[in-house]
Amino acid sequence: MRRDEYLHGPAVERFIGWLRESVRGDKAFPHSYKMLKPVREWRCNFLWEAHERYEWNGLNFDVNQAELDCLAACVRRAVKDDDRLAFVGAALGILNWGGVTAGNAAKLRALGAEALPTFLAASRLLDPSHADTTLLQDVRFMNSGWTKVYALMLDGLPIYDGRVGAAMGYLVQKHCTDEALDKVPDSLHFRWGPAKGDHNRDPSSGPLRFKMLTHASPRKRAECNVRAAWVLNEVCGEERFGDLPPDGRLRALEAALFMIGYELPHAFLPQRSRIARATTPLMCATTATHDAGVGAEHKRQS
């Protein structure tokens, strides 16, 4: 499925209309939780406030964005110059910023000179301007580390880690609840990643169910990443976010979602679902790195 077909689907159109109100601030979006690193209460009343209260590595959004701009320039220059050694160095810098070098750095070094053509081919499939979600099976490298590399290689692609996925699902769940829907539309099924600790990242509530991200299906994460790009690019130009420079709007909205996705309310789930959810993180513990705590989490991983 391509961008226009996806965005013109009735369920997606209704969700985007609903989301615009929250992005503009016409509708409050109260959210709070206890952050563990550093230990403090975090809260927001609007999506814009979630962006203003973004924190990673003890630094605010502007400082992190400046570092990401530098990393993006490095990785794009390496691609333009076909400098394979520089590409590996830039990608390692991105992984290091996100705290997701474990496992990923070794794979990147093992690819060596093949890393640039491998990621370049995948980035062309993921480019939101002409992606086709039926053709993403060839994106072999996709997890909470690689999504950061692709996001800095491309315009219009957000980082899609477990926390951003959790927040996307939570937005959909609240929309479906407002609309009295008893099932999540397939086109709005955004997968989430588990936390290392006891934080709830599952946006499911009652019959509104969302599946978890796993390393076994990079295509599913790639599809969620592209769909999230299409949706968020439709709304990030609204007031407040729209007041930012054009190349910073999507990243700011992504940052708001990252903070919201740290922990979600423990919603009602049927007994069988609660048992399944309790055991799943143990089975998939290796997927929960960028998603462990604010200080350990862009280890933006999972």
BELCOR-V93205 format. One record per residue. N is the residue number from 1. PHI is phi in whole degrees, 0 to 359 (NA if undefined). NEAR is the number of other ideal C-beta (glycine too) atoms within 8 Angstrom. D_CENTER is the distance of its C-alpha to the mean C-alpha in whole Angstrom. Layout:
n=N phi=PHI near=NEAR d_center=D_CENTER
n=N phi=PHI near=NEAR d_center=D_CENTER
This chain:
n=1 phi=NA near=6 d_center=20
n=2 phi=261 near=9 d_center=20
n=3 phi=305 near=10 d_center=18
n=4 phi=297 near=6 d_center=21
n=5 phi=297 near=8 d_center=22
n=6 phi=294 near=13 d_center=19
n=7 phi=292 near=12 d_center=19
n=8 phi=269 near=7 d_center=22
n=9 phi=293 near=9 d_center=22
n=10 phi=305 near=5 d_center=23
n=11 phi=294 near=9 d_center=21
n=12 phi=291 near=14 d_center=18
n=13 phi=301 near=10 d_center=21
n=14 phi=294 near=10 d_center=21
n=15 phi=295 near=13 d_center=18
n=16 phi=297 near=12 d_center=17
n=17 phi=299 near=8 d_center=21
n=18 phi=294 near=11 d_center=20
n=19 phi=292 near=12 d_center=16
n=20 phi=304 near=10 d_center=18
n=21 phi=296 near=9 d_center=21
n=22 phi=287 near=13 d_center=18
n=23 phi=294 near=14 d_center=17
n=24 phi=289 near=10 d_center=20
n=25 phi=93 near=11 d_center=21
n=26 phi=293 near=5 d_center=24
n=27 phi=238 near=7 d_center=22
n=28 phi=293 near=6 d_center=22
n=29 phi=223 near=11 d_center=19
n=30 phi=290 near=7 d_center=20
n=31 phi=205 near=8 d_center=18
n=32 phi=204 near=7 d_center=19
n=33 phi=192 near=10 d_center=19
n=34 phi=263 near=8 d_center=21
n=35 phi=279 near=12 d_center=19
n=36 phi=264 near=9 d_center=21
n=37 phi=226 near=8 d_center=20
n=38 phi=285 near=8 d_center=22
n=39 phi=287 near=6 d_center=24
n=40 phi=189 near=6 d_center=24
n=41 phi=277 near=7 d_center=23
n=42 phi=245 near=12 d_center=20
n=43 phi=206 near=8 d_center=20
n=44 phi=213 near=16 d_center=19
n=45 phi=248 near=7 d_center=21
n=46 phi=218 near=10 d_center=19
n=47 phi=301 near=14 d_center=15
n=48 phi=299 near=10 d_center=17
n=49 phi=295 near=9 d_center=18
n=50 phi=297 near=16 d_center=15
n=51 phi=293 near=14 d_center=14
n=52 phi=297 near=8 d_center=18
n=53 phi=257 near=9 d_center=17
n=54 phi=295 near=13 d_center=14
n=55 phi=211 near=8 d_center=15
n=56 phi=211 near=10 d_center=15
n=57 phi=58 near=8 d_center=18
n=58 phi=76 near=6 d_center=20
n=59 phi=239 near=7 d_center=19
n=60 phi=277 near=7 d_center=18
n=61 phi=298 near=10 d_center=16
n=62 phi=299 near=6 d_center=19
n=63 phi=292 near=8 d_center=20
n=64 phi=296 near=14 d_center=16
n=65 phi=295 near=10 d_center=16
n=66 phi=298 near=8 d_center=19
n=67 phi=293 near=9 d_center=18
n=68 phi=294 near=11 d_center=15
n=69 phi=299 near=8 d_center=18
n=70 phi=295 near=8 d_center=20
n=71 phi=295 near=13 d_center=18
n=72 phi=297 near=10 d_center=17
n=73 phi=298 near=8 d_center=21
n=74 phi=294 near=12 d_center=22
n=75 phi=289 near=15 d_center=20
n=76 phi=288 near=10 d_center=21
n=77 phi=294 near=11 d_center=24
n=78 phi=296 near=14 d_center=25
n=79 phi=295 near=11 d_center=24
n=80 phi=299 near=6 d_center=26
n=81 phi=272 near=7 d_center=29
n=82 phi=53 near=6 d_center=28
n=83 phi=265 near=9 d_center=28
n=84 phi=290 near=11 d_center=27
n=85 phi=291 near=7 d_center=28
n=86 phi=295 near=11 d_center=26
n=87 phi=297 near=14 d_center=23
n=88 phi=299 near=14 d_center=23
n=89 phi=296 near=10 d_center=23
n=90 phi=293 near=13 d_center=21
n=91 phi=296 near=13 d_center=18
n=92 phi=296 near=11 d_center=19
n=93 phi=297 near=10 d_center=19
n=94 phi=295 near=13 d_center=15
n=95 phi=297 near=15 d_center=15
n=96 phi=295 near=8 d_center=17
n=97 phi=302 near=13 d_center=16
n=98 phi=277 near=14 d_center=12
n=99 phi=68 near=14 d_center=15
n=100 phi=236 near=16 d_center=14
n=101 phi=282 near=10 d_center=18
n=102 phi=304 near=6 d_center=19
n=103 phi=81 near=7 d_center=20
n=104 phi=292 near=12 d_center=18
n=105 phi=298 near=10 d_center=20
n=106 phi=296 near=7 d_center=23
n=107 phi=295 near=9 d_center=22
n=108 phi=296 near=12 d_center=21
n=109 phi=294 near=8 d_center=25
n=110 phi=295 near=6 d_center=26
n=111 phi=293 near=10 d_center=25
n=112 phi=55 near=8 d_center=27
n=113 phi=296 near=7 d_center=28
n=114 phi=275 near=7 d_center=26
n=115 phi=297 near=13 d_center=23
n=116 phi=299 near=14 d_center=23
n=117 phi=296 near=7 d_center=24
n=118 phi=294 near=11 d_center=22
n=119 phi=284 near=15 d_center=18
n=120 phi=294 near=10 d_center=20
n=121 phi=297 near=9 d_center=21
n=122 phi=293 near=14 d_center=17
n=123 phi=296 near=11 d_center=16
n=124 phi=294 near=7 d_center=19
n=125 phi=286 near=13 d_center=18
n=126 phi=270 near=15 d_center=14
n=127 phi=303 near=11 d_center=15
n=128 phi=302 near=13 d_center=14
n=129 phi=290 near=7 d_center=18
n=130 phi=214 near=7 d_center=20
n=131 phi=294 near=14 d_center=17
n=132 phi=231 near=9 d_center=19
n=133 phi=293 near=11 d_center=17
n=134 phi=276 near=5 d_center=20
n=135 phi=241 near=8 d_center=20
n=136 phi=266 near=14 d_center=17
n=137 phi=294 near=5 d_center=19
n=138 phi=273 near=8 d_center=20
n=139 phi=276 near=12 d_center=17
n=140 phi=276 near=7 d_center=18
n=141 phi=258 near=10 d_center=16
n=142 phi=205 near=12 d_center=12
n=143 phi=208 near=14 d_center=10
n=144 phi=289 near=17 d_center=8
n=145 phi=275 near=14 d_center=11
n=146 phi=292 near=11 d_center=11
n=147 phi=299 near=15 d_center=8
n=148 phi=291 near=16 d_center=9
n=149 phi=296 near=13 d_center=13
n=150 phi=298 near=14 d_center=12
n=151 phi=297 near=11 d_center=10
n=152 phi=272 near=12 d_center=13
n=153 phi=279 near=13 d_center=15
n=154 phi=242 near=11 d_center=15
n=155 phi=276 near=5 d_center=15
n=156 phi=81 near=9 d_center=13
n=157 phi=250 near=13 d_center=10
n=158 phi=282 near=13 d_center=6
n=159 phi=292 near=10 d_center=5
n=160 phi=239 near=11 d_center=2
n=161 phi=259 near=17 d_center=4
n=162 phi=297 near=19 d_center=6
n=163 phi=286 near=17 d_center=6
n=164 phi=296 near=15 d_center=3
n=165 phi=298 near=17 d_center=5
n=166 phi=298 near=17 d_center=8
n=167 phi=293 near=15 d_center=8
n=168 phi=299 near=14 d_center=8
n=169 phi=297 near=16 d_center=11
n=170 phi=295 near=12 d_center=12
n=171 phi=300 near=12 d_center=13
n=172 phi=297 near=16 d_center=14
n=173 phi=299 near=15 d_center=16
n=174 phi=293 near=8 d_center=18
n=175 phi=297 near=13 d_center=19
n=176 phi=298 near=13 d_center=20
n=177 phi=295 near=10 d_center=22
n=178 phi=298 near=7 d_center=23
n=179 phi=270 near=8 d_center=24
n=180 phi=58 near=5 d_center=26
n=181 phi=276 near=9 d_center=24
n=182 phi=255 near=5 d_center=25
n=183 phi=204 near=7 d_center=22
n=184 phi=284 near=12 d_center=19
n=185 phi=302 near=10 d_center=19
n=186 phi=305 near=5 d_center=18
n=187 phi=290 near=9 d_center=17
n=188 phi=245 near=12 d_center=14
n=189 phi=274 near=11 d_center=13
n=190 phi=257 near=12 d_center=10
n=191 phi=277 near=13 d_center=10
n=192 phi=239 near=16 d_center=9
n=193 phi=243 near=19 d_center=10
n=194 phi=286 near=15 d_center=13
n=195 phi=271 near=15 d_center=14
n=196 phi=290 near=10 d_center=17
n=197 phi=264 near=7 d_center=19
n=198 phi=266 near=4 d_center=20
n=199 phi=298 near=9 d_center=17
n=200 phi=275 near=9 d_center=16
n=201 phi=243 near=15 d_center=13
n=202 phi=277 near=13 d_center=14
n=203 phi=279 near=15 d_center=14
n=204 phi=299 near=13 d_center=17
n=205 phi=208 near=9 d_center=20
n=206 phi=56 near=8 d_center=24
n=207 phi=281 near=5 d_center=24
n=208 phi=274 near=15 d_center=20
n=209 phi=246 near=7 d_center=18
n=210 phi=232 near=15 d_center=15
n=211 phi=275 near=6 d_center=15
n=212 phi=266 near=11 d_center=13
n=213 phi=289 near=14 d_center=11
n=214 phi=221 near=8 d_center=14
n=215 phi=290 near=8 d_center=15
n=216 phi=288 near=3 d_center=18
n=217 phi=225 near=8 d_center=16
n=218 phi=299 near=11 d_center=14
n=219 phi=295 near=10 d_center=15
n=220 phi=295 near=10 d_center=13
n=221 phi=294 near=14 d_center=9
n=222 phi=301 near=13 d_center=11
n=223 phi=295 near=10 d_center=12
n=224 phi=298 near=14 d_center=9
n=225 phi=298 near=15 d_center=7
n=226 phi=292 near=14 d_center=10
n=227 phi=298 near=12 d_center=11
n=228 phi=299 near=14 d_center=8
n=229 phi=300 near=14 d_center=9
n=230 phi=298 near=12 d_center=13
n=231 phi=292 near=14 d_center=12
n=232 phi=292 near=12 d_center=11
n=233 phi=293 near=10 d_center=13
n=234 phi=287 near=8 d_center=16
n=235 phi=244 near=13 d_center=16
n=236 phi=288 near=13 d_center=15
n=237 phi=271 near=7 d_center=18
n=238 phi=289 near=10 d_center=20
n=239 phi=312 near=8 d_center=22
n=240 phi=73 near=9 d_center=21
n=241 phi=296 near=16 d_center=17
n=242 phi=292 near=9 d_center=20
n=243 phi=282 near=5 d_center=22
n=244 phi=281 near=8 d_center=20
n=245 phi=304 near=5 d_center=21
n=246 phi=308 near=6 d_center=19
n=247 phi=279 near=6 d_center=17
n=248 phi=248 near=9 d_center=16
n=249 phi=291 near=13 d_center=15
n=250 phi=297 near=12 d_center=11
n=251 phi=297 near=11 d_center=10
n=252 phi=293 near=13 d_center=12
n=253 phi=292 near=16 d_center=10
n=254 phi=301 near=12 d_center=7
n=255 phi=297 near=13 d_center=9
n=256 phi=299 near=15 d_center=11
n=257 phi=294 near=14 d_center=8
n=258 phi=301 near=17 d_center=7
n=259 phi=290 near=15 d_center=11
n=260 phi=296 near=16 d_center=11
n=261 phi=285 near=17 d_center=9
n=262 phi=302 near=13 d_center=12
n=263 phi=206 near=9 d_center=14
n=264 phi=248 near=13 d_center=15
n=265 phi=300 near=4 d_center=19
n=266 phi=280 near=4 d_center=20
n=267 phi=278 near=10 d_center=21
n=268 phi=292 near=4 d_center=24
n=269 phi=225 near=11 d_center=24
n=270 phi=303 near=6 d_center=27
n=271 phi=305 near=6 d_center=29
n=272 phi=298 near=6 d_center=28
n=273 phi=292 near=10 d_center=24
n=274 phi=296 near=9 d_center=24
n=275 phi=296 near=8 d_center=26
n=276 phi=297 near=8 d_center=23
n=277 phi=292 near=10 d_center=21
n=278 phi=293 near=7 d_center=23
n=279 phi=267 near=8 d_center=23
n=280 phi=301 near=10 d_center=20
n=281 phi=303 near=10 d_center=19
n=282 phi=293 near=6 d_center=22
n=283 phi=284 near=6 d_center=22
n=284 phi=236 near=12 d_center=18
n=285 phi=300 near=8 d_center=19
n=286 phi=288 near=6 d_center=18
n=287 phi=266 near=14 d_center=14
n=288 phi=250 near=15 d_center=14
n=289 phi=268 near=15 d_center=13
n=290 phi=300 near=18 d_center=11
n=291 phi=236 near=20 d_center=11
n=292 phi=249 near=11 d_center=14
n=293 phi=179 near=13 d_center=15
n=294 phi=300 near=13 d_center=15
n=295 phi=285 near=9 d_center=17
n=296 phi=243 near=10 d_center=16
n=297 phi=243 near=16 d_center=12
n=298 phi=280 near=12 d_center=10
n=299 phi=318 near=13 d_center=12
n=300 phi=312 near=17 d_center=9
n=301 phi=228 near=18 d_center=10
n=302 phi=114 near=13 d_center=10
